[in-house]
Amino acid sequence: MIAAQALAAAAARLRAAGVDDPARDARLLLAHAASIDPSRVTLIAPEIVAPDVADRFERLVSLRAVRVPVSHLIGERRFYGRKFKVSRDVLDPRPETETLVEAALEGGFSRVLDLGAGSGCILITLLAERPEATGLGVDLSAAACRQAADNASALGVGTRAVFKQSDWFIAVEGRFDLIAGNPPYIALAEMDGLSDEVRRHEPALALTDGGDGLGAYRAIVPGLPQYLAPGGRALFEIGPTQGAAVAELMRKSGLERVTILPDLDGRDRVVSGFAPAN
């Protein structure tokens, strides 16, 4: 079979399985099976697929058809222009989180704390964009900390990023002029509505607090004044209906200039607040 035929057959199979973008996924999986860049798939379309490539492609398509995420099959996900290694141990980096990164980069910082670091995408991206900065990422999952440390090394910030296993602030010392994070904010009642890719293959610990989706913020926000440097900023990703509640928690903790920032779709996505300057 030539590559174009293999792609068409795979896309049809994935479409029948309910995959959202079957043609794109088929291209990515064929590129991975053939060990080429996805941009070169069109170049090999007229060529016969080698038997070993065909076997790998078949296995990948079979797994995708039962809704294993593409990122888990190819082992990586792009975020802010960089490739992050991912696995079942960490939440996939998502485009929505880039809203938080953009907001953070609008201000100055030299010492960053990433709460619930996961793959490390937030901390690593901020350090990569600010070569003078250093940071600490914490996560309750030891496996996530290892994944994040590997990503930091691969992306050239390993000497400036430290990852520790910690239940929020428990293992954290010192003060930071930027504290950021993407806590688990999906309510338990909303979990059944998630896609199979997310619900069955991403860590529940990173998705939900097992309650109303605000439990992580209730645990984190009261501690911010202790760990933010004077004038330091806190930025947290939120679900689109949680802005008012998280903003109120920040104000009650003593943070100032609390604002809710939208993502590119106009939905509430990030809550920002500053520690008093003195």
DALIN-V350169 format. One line per field, one symbol per residue. ss: DSSP state (A for helix, B for strand, O for the rest). phi: phi as a letter, one per 40 degrees, with the letter a starting at -180 (. if undefined). burial: b if it has 16 or more other C-alpha atoms within 10 Angstrom, else e. A space follows every 10 residues. Layout:
ss = ???
phi = ???
burial = ???
//
This chain:
ss = OBAAAAAAAA AAAAAAOOOO OAAAAAAAAA AAAAOOOAAA AAAAOOOBOO AAAAAAAAAA AAAAAOOOOA AAAAOBBBBO OBBBBOOOOO OOOOAAAAAA AAAAAOOOOO BBBBBOOOOO AAAAAAAAAO OOOBBBBBBO OAAAAAAAAA AAAAOOOOOO BBBBBOOOOO OOOOOBBBBB BOOOOBOAAA AAAOOAAAAA AOOAAAABOO OOOOAAAAAA AAAAAAABBB BBBBBBBOOO OOAAAAAAAA AAOOOBBBBB BBOOOOOBBB BBBBOOOO
phi = .cdccccccc cccccccgcc bccccccccc dcccfbcdcc ccccdccccc dccccccccc ccccccgccd dcccgaacaf gbcbcbaccb ccdbddcccc cdccccbcab bbbbcgcfcg cccccccccb cccbabbbac cccccccccc ccccbgbdcb bbbbcacfcd bcbgbbcabb ibccbccdcc cccccddccc bbcddcbbcg bcgbdccccc ddcddcbccd gcbbbbcbcc bbdccccccc ccchcbfcbb bccccgcdbb bbabcdca
burial = eebbebbeeb bebbeeeebe ebbebbbbbb bbbbeeebee beeeeeeebe eeebebbbeb beebbebbbb bbbbebbbbb eebbbbbbbb bbbeebbbbb beebeeeebe bbbbbbbbbb bbbbbbbbee eebbbbbbbb bbbbbbbbbb bbeebebbeb bbbbbbbbbe ebeebbbbbb bbbbbbbeee eeeeeebbee bbbbbbbbbb eebbbbbeeb bbebbebbbb bbbbbbbbbe ebbeebbebb beebbbebbb bbbeeeebbb bbbbbbee
//
